[in-house]
């Protein structure tokens, strides 16, 4: 059985983002056109569908690292802030983006919140991610025949 751990993360995230966009159950908030993804960024994202990619990435991180809270997720999406002549300093990403993404994933039933632990993936979310991982693995096998032994 193919799981999220068996496929490259970038391909999985892009495929999940494409499925979420096609289903239309997740919509980017109105403010997503003007927002930066953290205090360490000077400009906003350049991709038009960056919201779907971020939601897919958050879902994958919950699958892999869960239970996980918003603060740890913000640290995953953080970076180094340019402070002029001072040294760089690690900064967290935007927690508002993560909270809104988590609320949308909870409304779909892919993620649930546990008291004092953080967010965990539900069986429905795990099934959704594993089905897409299987689809990605099938595409990889078509490209590279030597991967067939890992599918069976």
C-alpha positions in Angstrom: 0.0 0.0 0.0 1.4 3.4 -1.0 1.4 6.1 1.7 2.5 9.7 1.8 5.9 8.7 3.0 6.6 6.8 -0.3 6.2 9.6 -2.8 8.2 12.9 -3.3 6.6 15.7 -1.2 6.6 18.3 -4.0 4.6 16.1 -6.4 2.2 15.1 -3.7 1.6 18.6 -2.5 1.0 19.8 -6.1 -1.4 17.0 -6.8 -3.4 17.6 -3.5 -3.5 21.3 -4.3 -4.9 20.5 -7.8 -7.6 18.2 -6.4 -8.6 20.7 -3.7 -8.9 23.5 -6.3 -11.0 21.3 -8.6 -13.4 20.2 -5.9 -14.0 23.9 -5.0 -14.6 23.1 -1.3 -11.7 25.3 -0.3 -11.7 29.0 -1.3 -8.9 31.4 -0.6 -9.8 34.2 1.8 -10.3 37.7 0.4 -7.2 39.0 2.1 -4.9 36.3 0.5 -4.2 38.6 -2.5 -2.3 41.1 -0.5 -0.8 39.1 2.4 2.8 38.1 2.9 3.4 34.7 4.3 5.5 35.9 7.3 7.4 38.8 8.8 10.5 37.5 7.2 9.1 38.1 3.7 9.0 41.5 1.9 6.6 40.5 -0.9 3.6 38.2 -1.2 3.5 34.9 -3.1 3.8 35.1 -6.8 1.7 32.0 -7.6 -1.9 32.7 -8.2 -3.0 29.4 -6.6 -0.6 29.6 -3.6 -3.4 29.2 -1.1 -4.2 25.7 -2.3 -0.5 24.7 -2.3 -0.2 26.0 1.3 -3.3 24.1 2.5 -2.0 20.9 0.8 1.3 21.4 2.5 -0.3 22.0 5.9 -2.3 18.8 5.4 0.8 16.8 4.6 2.7 18.2 7.6 -0.1 17.2 9.9 0.0 13.7 8.3 3.7 13.4 8.9 4.3 15.3 12.1 0.9 15.2 13.8 -0.3 15.9 16.4 1.1 19.4 15.8 -0.1 22.9 16.8 -0.2 26.2 15.0 3.0 27.5 16.6 5.1 24.5 15.4 3.5 24.8 11.9 4.4 28.5 11.8 8.0 27.6 12.6 8.0 25.1 9.7 7.0 27.9 7.3 9.3 30.5 8.8 12.7 31.8 7.7 15.4 34.2 8.4 14.6 37.9 8.7 16.9 40.5 7.2 17.6 43.0 10.0 19.9 45.3 8.1 23.4 45.3 9.5 22.4 43.1 12.4 22.6 39.3 12.2 19.8 37.4 10.7 17.2 36.0 13.1 14.8 33.1 12.8 11.2 34.2 12.5 8.0 32.2 12.3 5.6 32.2 9.4 2.1 33.7 9.5 -0.1 31.9 12.0 -3.2 33.5 10.6 -2.7 31.7 7.3 -2.2 28.4 9.1 -5.2 28.9 11.4 -7.4 29.7 8.4 -6.1 26.7 6.5 -6.7 24.4 9.5 -10.3 25.7 9.8 -10.9 24.9 6.2 -9.4 21.4 6.6 -11.5 20.8 9.7 -14.6 21.8 7.8 -13.8 19.2 5.2 -13.3 16.6 7.9 -9.6 15.9 7.1 -8.2 17.3 10.4 -9.5 17.4 13.9 -8.3 19.2 17.0 -7.4 17.3 20.1 -7.3 19.0 23.5 -3.7 19.9 24.6 -2.1 18.0 21.7 -2.9 19.9 18.6 -4.3 18.9 15.2 -4.3 15.3 14.0 -5.3 13.9 10.7 -8.6 12.0 10.6 -9.2 8.6 8.9 -11.0 10.5 6.1 -8.0 12.8 5.6 -5.5 9.9 5.8 -7.5 8.0 3.1 -7.7 11.1 0.9 -3.9 11.6 1.2 -3.1 7.9 0.6 -5.3 7.8 -2.5 -3.6 10.8 -4.0 -0.2 9.3 -3.0 -1.2 6.1 -4.9 -2.1 8.2 -8.0 1.3 10.1 -7.8 3.1 6.8 -7.5 1.3 5.4 -10.5 2.5 8.4 -12.5 6.0 7.9 -11.3 6.0 4.2 -12.3 4.9 5.2 -15.8 7.9 7.6 -16.0 10.4 5.2 -14.4 9.8 1.4 -14.9 12.4 0.5 -12.2 9.9 1.7 -9.5 7.4 -1.1 -10.2 8.9 -3.3 -7.5 7.9 -0.7 -4.8 4.3 -0.6 -5.8 3.4 -4.2 -5.2 
